């Protein structure tokens, strides 16, 4: 059996690396990576360095090539988080706002009808926008429901499941309602699927949190996506399912697997001096420290902006904090560690950042500048989570894992 895969917003290939490690049944038939406004496409160059140049490795705006995508069984991608609201446009019906990438994904799903969809995004997606909490995610669920898909989701902290980084992301798995998987799951109720029998609890064990009430929503209360945009809001929990017009969302607690401490990914031996901090640490100490700063709102009201301290240097005995795209620059979120060999304070190396996401050493050492190597890892997903999901999908379908 072969599972044909299309990878959207591919970055440096995290989904492909993970699924390929999971099983050789995954055949990547098309991939797209395009960074708007960038003359040099470093991430795409990294992708083709590892996976080869091919007419099916496309470096163009997805909106221009979305209908050239070949038939496939599984669509994967980590798409940027934007505003997903829709607007009525008279005789043209409902259209997404220009440049909003969810609508490109929706169009591809409608045109190609993949059996399965696996997406990744920042965990704030389920709470956005702040002015109408949960609306964006609700619109996505309604869109998939209208296309005939069941959708499961789960917010996963990679460190809870044996990884070296406390990286929280929402993963979305959808499957067509005419697949064998839908038939298998049809004998279970929504809560059973969220907690035990569904895709995510099969991959990442969890228990129900008894301290928060479940959310139940009837999508038939919203006749179309414009009505969703105008009226919908919900306090989604960190796990849930949407199928046949109903949504159930439950707060779950992970059944944890011991994390890898940060010290285990650090390089040993002499490193380039560029990684080490200079003797004047006052700027770093200020950025990492707690503070309360008087500020003025646009309407003239005053308030105090407060933030707590961040460990300086980072604790090597626990999993790392989340990497951001600004990693290695002089800012509050950048990791500062005590070098194991010299005892001096320094930044993480590019290789260490790759290790935190589960990539091979020097995966991004493909001609891109060092700053962009950090940027790519700040955007990337944790590969080992995808390995687990790939094996779980294979188990569901009764095909071989690696």
C-alpha positions as CSV (number, residue, x, y, z in Angstrom):
1,X,0.0,0.0,0.0
2,X,1.2,3.5,-0.8
3,X,-0.1,6.7,0.9
4,X,0.4,9.6,-1.5
5,X,1.3,12.8,0.4
6,X,1.2,16.5,-0.5
7,X,3.2,18.8,1.7
8,X,2.0,22.5,1.9
9,X,4.0,25.3,3.5
10,X,6.8,22.7,3.7
11,X,9.5,24.8,5.3
12,X,12.6,22.7,5.6
13,X,10.6,19.4,5.4
14,X,9.6,18.6,9.0
15,X,6.5,16.6,8.0
16,X,8.4,14.7,5.3
17,X,11.3,13.8,7.6
18,X,8.8,12.6,10.3
19,X,6.5,10.6,8.0
20,X,9.5,9.0,6.2
21,X,10.9,7.9,9.5
22,X,7.5,6.4,10.4
23,X,7.0,4.3,7.3
24,X,8.1,3.8,3.7
25,X,4.4,3.7,2.6
26,X,4.4,7.5,2.5
27,X,5.2,8.7,-1.0
28,X,5.5,12.5,-1.4
29,X,4.1,13.4,-4.7
30,X,4.1,17.3,-4.5
31,X,5.5,19.9,-2.1
32,X,5.2,23.7,-1.9
33,X,7.4,26.2,0.0
34,X,7.3,29.9,-0.8
35,X,8.4,32.8,1.4
36,X,6.6,36.0,0.3
37,X,8.8,39.0,-0.2
38,X,12.1,37.1,-0.1
39,X,14.5,37.3,-3.0
40,X,16.4,34.2,-1.9
41,X,14.2,31.3,-0.9
42,X,16.4,29.7,1.7
43,X,13.9,27.2,3.2
44,X,13.0,25.9,-0.3
45,X,16.7,25.6,-1.2
46,X,17.2,23.5,2.0
47,X,14.2,21.3,1.1
48,X,15.5,20.5,-2.4
49,X,19.0,20.0,-1.1
50,X,17.7,17.1,0.9
51,X,14.8,15.8,-1.3
52,X,16.0,16.7,-4.8
53,X,15.0,19.1,-7.5
54,X,11.7,18.1,-9.1
55,X,8.9,19.7,-11.1
56,X,6.7,18.6,-8.1
57,X,8.8,20.7,-5.6
58,X,7.3,24.1,-6.2
59,X,8.5,27.5,-5.1
60,X,5.6,29.6,-5.9
61,X,2.6,31.4,-4.2
62,X,0.2,28.6,-3.3
63,X,-2.7,30.6,-4.6
64,X,-1.2,30.5,-8.1
65,X,-0.5,26.7,-8.2
66,X,-3.1,25.2,-5.9
67,X,-5.1,23.6,-8.8
68,X,-2.0,22.0,-10.3
69,X,-1.6,19.7,-7.3
70,X,-1.9,16.0,-8.2
71,X,-4.3,13.6,-6.6
72,X,-3.2,12.5,-3.1
73,X,-4.4,10.6,0.0
74,X,-2.9,12.7,2.7
75,X,-2.4,16.5,2.8
76,X,0.0,17.8,5.5
77,X,1.3,21.3,6.3
78,X,2.1,23.8,9.0
79,X,0.3,27.0,7.8
80,X,0.7,30.5,9.1
81,X,-1.9,31.8,11.6
82,X,-4.0,34.6,10.2
83,X,-7.5,36.0,10.3
84,X,-9.9,33.5,8.9
85,X,-13.1,35.5,8.8
86,X,-15.2,35.6,5.6
87,X,-17.2,38.3,3.9
88,X,-20.3,38.3,1.8
89,X,-19.6,39.6,-1.7
90,X,-23.0,39.9,-3.3
91,X,-23.5,37.6,-6.3
92,X,-20.1,36.0,-5.7
93,X,-21.3,34.4,-2.5
94,X,-18.8,33.7,0.3
95,X,-15.1,34.4,-0.3
96,X,-12.1,34.5,2.0
97,X,-10.1,37.6,2.4
98,X,-7.2,37.9,0.0
99,X,-4.0,36.3,1.1
100,X,-5.5,34.3,3.9
101,X,-4.0,30.8,3.6
102,X,-6.7,28.8,5.2
103,X,-8.9,29.4,2.2
104,X,-6.2,28.1,-0.1
105,X,-6.2,24.9,1.9
106,X,-9.9,24.7,1.9
107,X,-10.0,25.1,-1.9
108,X,-7.4,22.3,-2.4
109,X,-9.4,20.0,-0.1
110,X,-12.6,20.7,-2.0
111,X,-10.9,20.1,-5.4
112,X,-8.7,17.1,-4.6
113,X,-10.8,15.4,-1.8
114,X,-7.8,13.8,0.1
115,X,-8.8,11.0,2.4
116,X,-6.8,12.6,5.3
117,X,-5.5,16.0,6.3
118,X,-2.9,16.7,9.0
119,X,-2.2,20.3,9.9
120,X,-0.2,22.2,12.5
121,X,-0.4,25.7,13.9
122,X,0.3,27.8,16.9
123,X,-1.9,27.0,19.9
124,X,-3.4,30.4,20.0
125,X,-5.4,29.5,16.8
126,X,-8.1,28.0,18.9
127,X,-8.5,31.2,20.9
128,X,-8.3,33.7,18.0
129,X,-9.2,36.5,17.6
130,X,-9.2,38.0,21.1
131,X,-12.3,40.2,20.2
132,X,-14.4,37.1,19.3
133,X,-12.7,34.2,21.0
134,X,-12.6,30.9,19.0
135,X,-14.2,32.3,15.9
136,X,-11.3,31.5,13.5
137,X,-11.1,27.9,14.6
138,X,-14.8,27.5,14.5
139,X,-14.9,28.7,10.9
140,X,-12.2,26.1,10.0
141,X,-14.2,23.3,11.7
142,X,-17.4,24.4,9.9
143,X,-15.6,24.6,6.6
144,X,-14.3,21.0,7.0
145,X,-17.7,19.8,8.2
146,X,-19.4,21.3,5.1
147,X,-16.9,19.5,2.9
148,X,-17.8,16.1,4.5
149,X,-14.9,15.7,6.9
150,X,-14.6,14.7,10.6
151,X,-12.0,16.8,12.4
152,X,-10.1,16.0,15.6
153,X,-7.7,18.4,17.3
154,X,-5.3,18.4,20.2
155,X,-2.9,21.0,21.7
156,X,0.4,19.1,22.3
157,X,3.4,20.1,24.3
158,X,6.3,18.2,22.8
159,X,8.1,17.9,26.1
160,X,5.1,16.0,27.6
161,X,5.8,13.2,25.2
162,X,9.5,12.6,25.6
163,X,11.1,15.5,23.6
164,X,13.6,18.2,24.6
165,X,11.5,21.3,24.0
166,X,8.4,22.7,25.7
167,X,6.8,23.6,22.3
168,X,3.0,23.8,22.3
169,X,1.2,23.5,19.0
170,X,-2.3,22.6,17.9
171,X,-2.5,19.6,15.5
172,X,-5.6,19.0,13.4
173,X,-6.4,15.7,11.8
174,X,-9.4,15.4,9.5
175,X,-10.7,12.4,7.5
176,X,-13.3,12.1,4.9
177,X,-16.6,10.7,6.2
178,X,-16.7,8.0,3.5
179,X,-13.4,6.4,4.5
180,X,-12.9,3.1,6.4
181,X,-11.6,5.2,9.3
182,X,-14.9,7.0,9.6
183,X,-16.7,3.7,9.5
184,X,-14.5,2.3,12.3
185,X,-14.9,5.4,14.5
186,X,-18.7,5.5,13.9
187,X,-19.2,3.0,16.7
188,X,-17.7,5.4,19.3
189,X,-19.2,8.6,20.7
190,X,-17.4,11.9,20.6
191,X,-16.0,11.7,24.1
192,X,-14.6,8.2,23.5
193,X,-12.8,9.4,20.4
194,X,-11.3,12.4,22.2
195,X,-10.1,10.4,25.2
196,X,-9.3,6.9,24.0
197,X,-10.3,5.8,20.5
198,X,-9.5,8.7,18.2
199,X,-6.3,9.6,16.3
200,X,-4.7,11.8,18.9
201,X,-5.3,9.7,22.1
202,X,-4.0,6.7,20.1
203,X,-0.8,8.6,19.4
204,X,-0.5,10.6,22.7
205,X,-2.3,9.1,25.7
206,X,-4.3,11.5,27.8
207,X,-6.9,11.7,30.6
208,X,-9.9,13.9,31.1
209,X,-9.4,17.0,33.2
210,X,-12.1,17.0,35.8
211,X,-11.8,20.7,36.6
212,X,-13.2,22.2,33.3
213,X,-16.5,21.7,31.7
214,X,-16.8,20.3,28.2
215,X,-17.9,22.6,25.3
216,X,-20.8,21.3,23.1
217,X,-21.7,23.2,19.9
218,X,-24.4,22.6,17.3
219,X,-23.1,23.9,14.0
220,X,-26.6,23.8,12.5
221,X,-27.3,26.9,14.5
222,X,-25.1,28.7,12.0
223,X,-26.4,28.4,8.5
224,X,-23.3,29.5,6.7
225,X,-19.8,30.9,7.2
226,X,-20.8,34.5,7.1
227,X,-23.2,33.9,10.0
228,X,-20.2,32.1,11.8
229,X,-18.1,35.2,11.2
230,X,-20.7,37.5,12.6
231,X,-22.0,35.5,15.6
232,X,-19.7,32.6,16.6
233,X,-17.5,32.5,19.6
234,X,-16.4,29.6,21.8
235,X,-13.9,28.8,24.6
236,X,-12.4,25.7,22.9
237,X,-10.5,23.3,25.2
238,X,-7.2,21.7,24.2
239,X,-8.8,18.6,22.6
240,X,-11.9,18.0,20.6
241,X,-13.8,16.6,17.6
242,X,-16.2,18.0,15.0
243,X,-18.3,15.5,13.0
244,X,-21.7,15.6,11.4
245,X,-22.5,19.1,12.5
246,X,-21.6,18.8,16.2
247,X,-18.5,19.9,18.1
248,X,-17.4,18.5,21.4
249,X,-14.3,19.9,23.2
250,X,-12.7,18.6,26.4
251,X,-9.7,19.7,28.4
252,X,-7.3,16.8,28.7
253,X,-4.1,16.1,30.7
254,X,-1.2,14.3,29.0
255,X,0.0,10.9,30.2
256,X,3.5,12.2,30.3
257,X,6.7,10.5,29.0
258,X,9.9,11.8,30.5
259,X,11.4,14.7,28.6
260,X,14.9,15.0,27.4
261,X,16.8,17.7,29.4
262,X,18.4,20.6,27.6
263,X,21.8,19.5,28.6
264,X,21.5,16.4,26.5
265,X,21.3,18.3,23.2
266,X,24.3,20.7,23.9
267,X,27.4,20.3,21.9
268,X,30.6,19.3,23.9
269,X,34.0,20.7,23.1
270,X,35.4,24.0,21.9
271,X,32.9,26.2,20.0
272,X,33.3,29.4,17.9
273,X,33.7,32.5,20.1
274,X,30.7,34.1,18.2
275,X,28.3,32.1,20.4
276,X,29.7,33.4,23.7
277,X,28.3,36.5,25.6
278,X,30.6,39.4,26.2
279,X,31.5,40.4,29.8
280,X,28.8,43.2,30.0
281,X,25.7,41.2,30.7
282,X,23.5,44.2,31.8
283,X,21.3,44.1,28.7
284,X,20.7,40.4,29.0
285,X,20.0,40.7,32.8
286,X,17.4,43.5,32.1
287,X,15.7,41.6,29.4
288,X,15.5,38.4,31.4
289,X,14.4,40.1,34.6
290,X,10.9,40.9,35.9
291,X,9.7,44.4,35.2
292,X,6.7,46.7,35.5
293,X,6.7,49.5,32.9
294,X,4.2,52.4,32.8
295,X,2.5,52.7,29.4
296,X,-0.2,54.7,27.7
297,X,-3.1,53.1,25.8
298,X,-4.1,54.7,22.4
299,X,-7.1,56.2,24.2
300,X,-4.8,58.0,26.7
301,X,-5.4,55.7,29.7
302,X,-2.3,54.6,31.6
303,X,-1.5,51.1,32.7
304,X,1.5,49.0,33.8
305,X,3.0,46.4,31.5
306,X,4.4,43.6,33.6
307,X,6.3,40.5,32.9
308,X,8.0,37.9,35.2
309,X,11.6,36.8,35.2
310,X,13.1,34.2,32.8
311,X,15.8,31.9,34.1
312,X,19.2,33.3,33.3
313,X,21.0,31.2,32.3
314,X,18.4,28.5,31.2
315,X,18.1,25.5,33.4
316,X,19.9,22.6,31.7
317,X,18.1,20.0,33.8
318,X,14.7,20.5,32.2
319,X,13.4,20.6,28.6
320,X,14.1,23.9,26.8
321,X,11.7,26.7,26.5
322,X,10.0,27.2,23.1
323,X,12.3,28.4,20.3
324,X,11.1,31.5,18.4
325,X,12.2,32.8,15.0
326,X,14.2,35.4,16.8
327,X,16.4,32.8,18.5
328,X,20.1,34.0,18.9
329,X,19.3,37.7,18.8
330,X,19.5,40.0,21.8
331,X,16.0,39.6,23.2
332,X,14.1,38.2,26.2
333,X,13.2,34.9,24.5
334,X,16.6,33.8,23.3
335,X,18.1,30.9,25.2
336,X,21.3,31.6,27.1
337,X,23.1,28.5,28.5
338,X,26.2,27.8,30.5
339,X,28.6,26.0,28.2
340,X,29.4,22.5,29.5
341,X,33.0,22.6,28.4
342,X,34.1,26.1,29.4
343,X,31.5,27.2,32.0
344,X,30.9,30.4,30.1
345,X,27.5,31.8,29.1
346,X,26.6,31.4,25.4
347,X,23.8,31.2,22.9
348,X,22.5,28.0,21.4
349,X,24.3,26.9,18.3
350,X,22.4,26.2,15.0
351,X,23.0,22.5,15.5
352,X,21.5,22.5,19.0
353,X,18.4,24.2,17.7
354,X,18.1,21.5,15.0
355,X,18.4,18.9,17.7
356,X,15.7,20.5,19.8
357,X,13.3,20.0,16.9
358,X,14.6,16.5,16.1
359,X,16.4,17.2,12.8
360,X,19.8,15.8,11.9
361,X,22.8,17.9,12.8
362,X,23.4,20.6,10.1
363,X,20.1,20.0,8.4
364,X,19.8,23.7,7.6
365,X,23.5,24.1,6.7
366,X,22.7,24.4,3.1
367,X,24.0,27.9,2.2
368,X,21.6,30.0,4.2
369,X,22.9,32.7,6.6
370,X,23.1,31.6,10.3
371,X,20.3,34.0,11.3
372,X,18.0,32.2,8.9
373,X,19.0,28.8,10.2
374,X,17.7,30.0,13.6
375,X,14.6,31.4,11.9
376,X,13.8,28.1,10.2
377,X,14.0,26.2,13.5
378,X,11.8,28.8,15.2
379,X,9.2,28.0,12.5
380,X,9.7,24.3,12.4
381,X,7.8,21.5,14.2
382,X,9.1,18.8,16.4
383,X,9.8,15.9,14.0
384,X,9.3,13.1,16.6
385,X,5.7,14.1,17.0
386,X,5.1,13.5,13.3
387,X,6.9,10.2,13.5
388,X,4.4,9.1,16.2
389,X,1.5,10.4,14.2
390,X,2.7,8.6,11.0
391,X,3.0,5.3,12.9
392,X,-0.5,5.9,14.4
393,X,-2.0,6.5,10.9
394,X,-0.3,3.3,9.6
395,X,-1.7,1.4,12.6
396,X,-5.2,2.7,11.8
397,X,-4.9,1.6,8.2
398,X,-3.2,-1.7,8.8
399,X,0.0,-0.9,6.9
400,X,3.6,-1.5,7.9
401,X,5.6,1.0,10.0
402,X,9.4,1.3,9.8
